[in-house]
Amino acid sequence: MAETIGYIHSTESFGAVDGPGIRFIVFLQGCYMRCKYCHNPETWEVVSRGSSSEDIDKRIKELNARGIRVECMTPSEVLKKAVRFRPYWKNGGGITVSGGEALLQIDFVTELFELAKKEGINTALDTSGNPFKSEGEFFEKFKRLCDVTDLFILDIKHIRDADHRELTGHTNSNILEMAEYLSDNGKEMWIRHVLVPGLTDDENALRELGEYIRTLKTVSKVEVLPYHRMGVPEYERLGIEYPIKDINPPSKESVERAKELLTL
């Protein structure tokens, strides 16, 4: 059977924050959400699966012409590239797949992780959970993915659905459902929350998020990530208006307060 083609935005050889130890990070192309603070809009564009190979080739050339990097690779090719750095994977290191949104390419991720587990490699998935469905074909695929994923790094943008819709353009109900499924099925999670002044730093909402996280049985780490403006030049390069140009990074005090409210 032919391997699934993955549409890769980029890779990082020595990642130190996306999972335990030193890791090889694969950033996949494509994301449906449009988070107002997203620092890498270059990963938004989705390469269609329903088109012919000729249409996909044309689509990739169009993206490349706009300065959006996309490389086609099989799981075997990615693994071969990753294992060259295996001697550096100390303290539980391994492979992390991120995005964009990695679950949009669930077949590719699953095949890659299945190959990795045969080699005894630790696997982590960095996701916002947006495509999750607890039924049908996707759910069957997701359960297969769970079997070969050691750690899920779940970014919860906002605990309140209305605010999540305003922030990202999408509901959070399926995302929280995914977190509960992972909890109920013994899958380790790290929870991340990006702290953006005026958008995701309301103390009552943070308190609600902290209370929700504490209902999950398999969360081993909670991270508060301070909003930054390093993605602004990328918006300018792509001709996209930056939606929160007047918002500055949070203070150290507000970050520490958020950590207190989200502490396990």
C-alpha positions in Angstrom: 0.0 0.0 0.0 1.3 3.4 -0.9 2.2 5.7 1.9 0.2 8.8 2.7 1.8 12.0 1.4 2.3 14.7 4.1 2.3 18.4 3.3 5.1 19.8 5.3 5.6 23.4 6.1 9.0 23.0 7.9 11.0 20.9 10.3 13.1 21.8 13.4 16.0 19.5 14.3 16.5 20.4 18.0 13.2 21.5 19.5 13.3 21.9 23.3 9.8 23.0 24.2 7.3 20.8 22.3 7.5 17.7 24.5 10.0 16.1 26.8 13.7 16.3 26.0 15.2 17.3 22.6 12.9 16.6 19.7 12.6 16.6 16.0 9.6 18.8 15.2 7.5 18.4 12.0 5.3 21.4 11.3 2.4 20.5 8.9 0.7 22.8 6.5 -2.9 23.8 6.9 -5.2 25.2 9.7 -8.9 26.1 9.7 -8.8 28.4 12.7 -7.8 32.0 12.4 -6.6 32.9 15.9 -6.2 36.6 16.2 -2.8 36.2 17.8 -1.5 33.5 15.4 2.3 34.0 14.9 2.6 32.0 11.7 -0.2 32.7 9.2 2.1 31.0 6.6 0.7 27.7 7.8 -3.0 28.5 7.3 -3.4 27.4 3.7 -4.7 23.8 3.3 -3.5 21.7 0.4 -6.6 19.8 -0.8 -6.8 16.0 -0.5 -9.8 15.7 -2.8 -8.0 16.9 -5.9 -6.0 15.0 -8.5 -2.2 14.9 -8.2 -2.0 17.5 -11.0 -4.3 19.8 -9.1 -2.3 19.4 -5.9 1.0 20.1 -7.8 -0.6 23.3 -9.2 -1.8 24.3 -5.8 1.6 23.8 -4.2 3.3 25.9 -7.0 0.7 28.6 -6.4 1.5 28.6 -2.7 5.3 28.6 -3.3 4.9 31.5 -5.6 3.2 33.4 -2.8 6.2 32.7 -0.5 4.4 29.8 1.4 6.7 26.8 1.8 5.2 23.4 1.3 7.1 20.2 0.8 5.6 16.8 0.1 7.1 13.9 2.1 6.1 10.3 3.0 6.1 9.1 6.6 9.2 7.0 5.8 11.0 10.0 4.4 10.3 12.1 7.5 11.4 9.3 9.8 14.6 8.8 7.9 15.3 12.6 8.2 14.4 12.6 11.9 16.5 9.6 13.1 19.7 11.2 12.0 19.3 13.4 15.1 18.4 10.5 17.4 21.7 10.5 19.3 20.6 13.9 20.8 17.2 12.7 22.0 18.0 12.6 25.7 15.5 12.7 28.6 12.6 11.2 26.7 13.1 13.1 23.5 11.7 12.0 20.2 9.4 13.3 17.4 6.7 15.9 17.7 4.2 16.8 15.0 2.7 20.2 15.1 1.1 22.7 12.6 -0.7 24.5 11.3 -3.1 21.9 12.7 -1.7 18.4 12.6 -5.1 16.6 12.9 -6.0 17.9 9.4 -3.4 15.3 8.2 -4.4 12.6 10.6 -3.5 9.7 8.2 0.0 11.0 7.7 0.6 11.6 11.4 -0.7 8.1 12.3 1.5 6.4 9.7 4.5 8.4 10.8 3.9 7.6 14.5 3.4 3.9 13.8 6.8 3.8 12.1 8.3 5.7 15.0 6.9 3.4 17.6 8.3 0.3 15.8 11.7 2.0 16.4 11.0 2.7 20.0 10.7 6.5 19.5 8.7 8.8 21.8 5.8 10.5 19.9 4.0 13.8 20.7 1.2 15.6 18.9 0.9 19.4 19.3 -2.7 20.3 18.4 -5.6 22.7 19.0 -8.1 19.9 18.5 -10.2 21.8 15.9 -11.0 18.9 13.5 -12.0 16.5 16.3 -15.2 14.5 16.0 -16.4 11.8 18.4 -18.1 9.8 15.6 -17.7 8.4 12.1 -14.5 7.9 10.1 -12.5 10.6 11.8 -13.1 9.1 15.3 -12.0 5.7 14.1 -8.8 7.2 12.8 -8.3 9.2 16.0 -8.5 6.1 18.1 -5.8 4.5 15.9 -3.7 7.6 16.3 -4.1 7.5 20.1 -2.6 4.0 20.1 0.7 5.4 18.8 0.8 8.8 20.5 2.7 9.1 23.8 1.8 12.7 24.6 -0.9 15.2 23.4 0.0 18.8 23.8 -3.4 20.5 23.6 -3.7 24.3 23.2 -6.9 25.5 24.7 -7.5 29.0 23.4 -10.4 30.0 25.6 -12.7 28.1 27.9 -15.8 30.1 27.0 -17.4 29.1 23.7 -18.5 32.5 22.6 -15.1 34.0 23.3 -13.4 31.1 21.6 -15.6 31.7 18.5 -14.7 35.4 18.5 -11.0 34.6 19.0 -10.6 31.8 16.4 -13.7 31.7 14.3 -14.7 28.3 15.6 -16.4 26.6 18.6 -14.4 24.9 21.4 -17.0 22.3 22.2 -15.4 19.5 20.2 -12.0 20.6 21.5 -13.1 20.1 25.1 -14.8 16.9 24.1 -11.4 15.7 22.8 -9.7 16.6 26.0 -12.2 14.6 28.0 -11.8 11.6 25.7 -8.1 11.7 26.2 -8.5 12.0 29.9 -11.0 9.1 30.1 -8.7 6.9 28.0 -5.5 7.4 29.9 -3.6 9.6 27.3 -1.1 12.0 28.8 -1.7 15.6 28.1 0.1 18.9 28.4 -2.3 21.9 28.4 -1.2 25.2 26.9 -2.9 28.6 27.0 -1.7 31.7 25.2 -2.1 34.8 27.4 -3.2 37.8 25.4 -4.1 41.0 27.2 -7.7 41.9 26.7 -8.5 38.6 24.9 -7.5 35.6 27.0 -6.5 37.1 30.4 -9.8 37.6 32.1 -9.3 36.3 35.6 -12.8 34.7 35.9 -12.3 32.9 32.6 -8.8 31.8 33.7 -10.3 30.5 36.9 -12.9 28.6 34.9 -10.2 27.1 32.7 -8.2 26.1 35.7 -11.2 24.4 37.2 -11.9 22.6 34.0 -8.2 21.4 33.7 -8.4 20.0 37.2 -11.3 17.7 36.1 -9.0 16.1 33.5 -7.2 13.0 34.9 -4.2 12.8 32.7 -2.8 16.4 32.6 0.9 16.3 33.6 1.8 19.9 32.8 0.1 23.3 32.3 1.9 26.0 30.4 1.0 29.7 30.1 2.6 31.1 26.9 2.9 34.9 26.8 1.6 36.5 23.6 4.3 38.0 21.4 4.4 40.1 18.3 7.1 38.2 16.4 4.7 37.1 13.7 3.8 40.7 12.6 6.4 40.8 9.8 5.0 37.6 8.4 1.5 39.2 8.1 3.1 42.1 6.3 5.0 39.8 4.0 1.9 37.9 3.0 -0.3 41.0 2.7 -2.6 40.1 5.6 -3.8 42.7 8.0 -2.7 42.0 11.6 -5.9 41.9 13.7 -4.5 43.0 17.1 -1.9 45.5 16.2 -2.6 47.6 19.3 -2.1 44.8 21.8 1.3 44.4 23.6 2.7 41.4 25.3 1.4 40.7 28.9 3.4 41.8 31.9 5.4 39.2 33.9 2.9 39.8 36.8 -0.1 38.9 34.7 1.7 35.8 33.4 2.5 34.7 36.9 -1.1 35.3 38.0 -2.4 33.2 35.1 -0.1 30.4 36.2 -1.5 30.6 39.7 -5.1 30.3 38.4 -4.3 27.4 36.1 -2.1 25.5 38.5 -3.0 21.8 38.8 
